[in-house]
Amino acid sequence: MIKVGYGITVLSRCMAENSVDGIGSYTNELLNRFYERDDVELVPFGFNTQIPSELLSHNTPVQLGGFAKGALCSGITSLPFLGGEVLSERVDLVHATDHLIPKLRKTPVIATLMDAIPLSHPEWVTYRYRALKNALWRKSSHWADHILTISEYSKSEIETHFGISERKITVIPLAVDQRWFSDISDQTSLEVSKRLKLPKSYYLFVGTLQPRKNVRRVIEAHQSLPSATREEFPLIIVGREGWDSDVADGLKTGRYGDKISWLQYLDLSDLYTVVSLAKSLVFPSLHEGFGLPVLEAMAAGTPVITSNNTSLPEVAGEAALLVDPLDVTDIANAMLKVVSDTLLADTLTAKGVTRARQFTWERCAEETVGVYKNVLGKSA
């Protein structure tokens, strides 16, 4: 039995906001798989956060102080985190799932780094004290004995921008929940379509409105389609407002016309339905560490158009149409193909479901435990 100090700070915050996605979803999915195993015992820990009651039913969590203050002190003094010895006494190793990596004296630390985007493209992040936080993030990454990441592309980015040897990095892909493979009942389809005022057929984009997600070019590509195609296949955008304020303002004011609509944030049950009913997911992101919406759409049987860059070809394999995300004409041509070529659409659907089934949370958990055992073997 391996006793693992398991970071739940970001997950706790997501649950408090009733919005578990990204890092929070990863942490939660692995946590649930670990609770089903008999070779792992979790001791959750958090940095100055209110831990939801749902996460208190197993081992009593360890509460550490504020992460920024602790990391800054450790970075300056090279001393371990204050209070870290309390955590170390209860566990064999620590898994920092959420980029919040403590410096400990003797206990091995494994850290999951999803990507290096704040370092490779600082212009795409908006948090305060960006330079200081990025420097602290780079510093804290070296407190880990081993790094987990989610794609070969992210591995290469972490090696470059964090200065971490590839020998210390293991790639374990994300996964898609089995619920995405479920058939949506006719009753549910009708209810959701009516409530959300969905058109009969539509293109779909899913993602926060931020420059990296390339929503502007998706809109431009749709607007360049023949009027009959736009009429038959409007564009639905799903995602939080983010910080692409010009696009958000255009969607709010109707500047892009009545064939483009914005549903903003949807809960998972509605999102399943909206994705499964779409004619195609259009996801030409400029940069992804993985690109989970691609797998989710594939699992739901929806043909996918995505980018030919960063991690996206690695995730999509041969089960999607790949486009140059900087070329509006290329995006538009793919959008036309997927609605005009029934054979192509059916082929993408079949290949997509097969591809998505290769990515399971059980496999992710099994490979993660394998890394735990390997790191403990090396530290023994």
Long-range contacts (C-beta under 8 A, 24 or more apart in sequence): 1-38, 1-39, 1-40, 1-41, 2-39, 2-40, 2-41, 2-92, 2-93, 2-369, 2-372, 2-373, 2-376, 3-41, 3-43, 3-90, 3-91, 3-92, 3-93, 4-34, 4-40, 4-41, 4-42, 4-43, 4-91, 4-92, 4-93, 4-94, 4-95, 4-372, 5-43, 5-44, 5-45, 5-62, 5-87, 5-88, 5-90, 5-91, 5-93, 5-94, 5-95, 5-107, 6-31, 6-34, 6-42, 6-43, 6-44, 6-45, 6-94, 6-95, 6-97, 7-44, 7-45, 7-46, 7-94, 7-95, 7-96, 7-97, 7-98, 7-100, 8-44, 8-45, 8-46, 8-49, 8-51, 8-55, 8-61, 8-97, 8-98, 9-46, 9-47, 9-49, 9-67, 9-98, 9-100, 10-97, 10-98, 10-99, 10-100, 11-55, 11-97, 11-98, 12-46, 12-49, 12-50, 12-51, 12-52, 12-55, 13-49, 15-52, 15-54, 15-55, 16-50, 16-52, 19-265, 22-114, 23-97, 23-98, 23-99, 23-114, 24-98, 26-97, 26-112, 26-114, 26-174, 27-97, 27-98, 29-175, 29-177, 29-361, 29-364, 30-97, 30-361, 30-364, 30-365, 30-368, 31-55, 32-361, 33-361, 33-362, 33-364, 33-365, 34-365, 34-369, 37-365, 37-369, 39-369, 40-369, 40-372, 43-87, 43-90, 43-91, 45-87, 45-94, 47-100, 59-90, 62-86, 62-87, 62-90, 64-102, 67-100, 67-102, 68-133, 68-136, 70-102, 71-101, 71-102, 71-103, 71-136, 71-139, 71-140, 72-136, 74-102, 74-103, 74-140, 74-143, 75-136, 75-139, 75-140, 78-103, 79-103, 80-104, 80-105, 92-376, 93-372, 93-375, 93-376, 93-379, 95-368, 95-372, 96-144, 99-137, 101-140, 101-141, 101-143, 101-144, 102-143, 103-140, 103-143, 104-143, 108-145, 108-146, 108-375, 108-376, 108-379, 109-143, 109-144, 109-145, 110-144, 110-145, 110-146, 110-147, 110-148, 110-371, 110-372, 110-375, 111-141, 111-143, 111-144, 111-146, 111-147, 111-148, 112-147, 112-148, 112-149, 112-150, 113-141, 113-147, 113-148, 113-149, 113-154, 113-158, 113-162, 114-149, 114-150, 114-154, 114-289, 114-290, 115-149, 115-150, 115-154, 115-157, 115-158, 115-288, 115-289, 115-290, 116-154, 116-157, 116-158, 116-160, 116-161, 116-162, 116-289, 117-212, 117-287, 117-289, 119-161, 119-162, 120-157, 120-160, 120-161, 120-287, 121-212, 121-287, 124-210, 124-211, 124-212, 124-287, 126-243, 138-162, 138-163, 144-168, 145-375, 145-378, 145-379, 146-170, 146-371, 146-374, 146-375, 148-172, 148-368, 148-371, 149-289, 150-174, 150-289, 150-290, 150-311, 151-289, 151-290, 151-311, 151-314, 151-315, 152-311, 152-314, 153-289, 153-310, 153-311, 153-314, 154-289, 154-290, 154-311, 157-289, 170-367, 170-371, 172-364, 172-367, 172-368, 172-371, 173-290, 173-315, 173-359, 173-364, 174-290, 174-292, 174-295, 174-359, 174-364, 175-295, 175-359, 175-360, 175-361, 175-363, 175-364, 176-292, 176-295, 176-296, 176-298, 176-299, 176-356, 176-359, 176-360, 177-361, 179-268, 179-272, 180-272, 180-275, 180-295, 180-296, 180-299, 180-300, 180-356, 181-299, 181-300, 181-353, 181-356, 181-357, 182-272, 184-272, 184-273, 184-276, 184-277, 188-273, 189-273, 189-277, 192-270, 192-273, 192-274, 192-277, 193-273, 193-277, 196-263, 196-270, 196-274, 197-261, 198-236, 198-274, 198-277, 199-233, 199-234, 199-236, 201-232, 201-233, 201-279, 201-339, 202-233, 202-234, 202-235, 202-236, 202-277, 202-278, 202-279, 203-233, 203-234, 203-235, 203-236, 203-278, 203-279, 203-280, 203-282, 203-335, 204-235, 204-236, 204-237, 204-238, 204-274, 204-275, 204-278, 204-279, 204-280, 204-281, 204-282, 204-297, 204-302, 205-235, 205-236, 205-237, 205-238, 205-239, 205-281, 205-282, 205-283, 206-238, 206-239, 206-271, 206-275, 206-281, 206-283, 206-293, 206-297, 207-238, 207-239, 207-283, 207-285, 207-293, 208-239, 208-240, 208-241, 208-242, 209-237, 209-239, 209-240, 209-241, 209-242, 209-243, 209-244, 209-247, 209-248, 209-251, 210-242, 210-243, 210-244, 211-243, 211-244, 211-286, 212-285, 212-286, 212-287, 213-239, 213-242, 213-244, 213-285, 213-286, 214-284, 214-285, 214-286, 214-307, 214-325, 215-239, 215-244, 215-247, 216-244, 216-246, 216-247, 217-284, 217-325, 217-326, 217-328, 217-331, 218-282, 218-284, 218-331, 219-247, 219-250, 219-256, 219-260, 220-328, 221-282, 221-328, 221-329, 221-331, 221-332, 221-335, 222-259, 222-260, 222-332, 222-335, 223-256, 223-257, 223-260, 224-328, 224-329, 224-332, 225-332, 225-335, 225-336, 226-336, 229-335, 229-336, 229-339, 230-259, 231-259, 232-339, 233-279, 233-335, 233-339, 234-259, 234-260, 234-261, 235-259, 235-260, 235-261, 235-282, 236-261, 236-262, 236-263, 236-274, 236-278, 237-261, 237-262, 237-263, 238-262, 238-263, 238-264, 238-265, 238-266, 238-271, 238-274, 239-264, 239-265, 240-264, 240-265, 272-300, 275-300, 275-302, 276-300, 276-301, 276-302, 278-302, 279-303, 279-338, 279-339, 279-345, 280-304, 280-305, 280-335, 280-338, 280-339, 280-345, 281-305, 281-306, 282-331, 282-334, 282-335, 283-307, 283-312, 284-323, 284-325, 284-331, 285-310, 285-312, 285-325, 286-310, 286-325, 286-326, 288-312, 288-315, 290-315, 291-315, 291-316, 294-320, 295-355, 295-356, 295-359, 296-356, 297-352, 298-352, 298-353, 298-355, 298-356, 299-352, 299-353, 299-356, 299-357, 301-349, 301-352, 301-353, 302-349, 302-352, 303-338, 303-344, 303-345, 303-348, 303-349, 303-352, 304-348, 304-352, 305-331, 305-334, 305-335, 305-338, 316-355, 317-351, 317-355, 318-351, 318-355, 319-348, 319-351, 319-352, 319-354, 319-355, 320-348, 320-352, 321-348
